[in-house]
Amino acid sequence: MSLKIEHRVGIAAPIDDVYDIIADIAAWPEWSPIHKKAEAVLRFGASIHLEEYYEGLGTWETDGIIADWTPLSHIHVTVPKPFYAGKLIRYFEFDALSEAGTSFSLGALFDGYLSEREGRAYRRFIRTGFEAFSEALKAKAEASFAAHPDRIASIIAKPDEVPKPRHKSPQKWLQTQFWGKKNK
């Protein structure tokens, strides 16, 4: 039993720009409408402390661990809970749609009976906060790209020349004669 709360947004900026904004976790309070405080260093096993304000809920403090992280792909944060309360995973995922287009999704996965109940109770408040965060990220990334439109996403760039495949000699087992005449 799990409950997923997610918000996706398309951003007219290269994936590099979007990722650079999210990777600077300490700067989130400067542009994010829901983050009052954010402390973390982006590395495996690093602790992350967030103070988030959700309209209708007030301020929530979240202490987690960066469980998985791949540049230009995703950041997954695990929030430790007692064994009976289930688990909570917060994620930030990026997909390159084109040289100047990115899909960003922000979500929370509540897993376990008590955790799922918590997610159901606060779903609308959390989703509204996620929408506000995503829209603020979109505005910041698009403004950054508009200031320097000559930059193109490095991950999408194709190589200048594609190397030709090497000639492979036929396998020895293909030359084996099983019965009858050998085909030439």
Secondary structure, 3 states (H helix, E strand, C coil): CEEEEEEEEEECCCHHHHHHHHHCHHHHHHHCCCEEEEEECCCCCCEEEEEEEECCCEEEEEEEEEEEEECCCEEEEEECCCHHHCEEEEEEEEEEEECCEEEEEEEEEEECHHHHHHHHHHHHHHHHHHHHHHHHHHHHHHHHHHHCCCCCCCCCCCCCCCCCCCCCCCCHHHHCCCCCCCCC
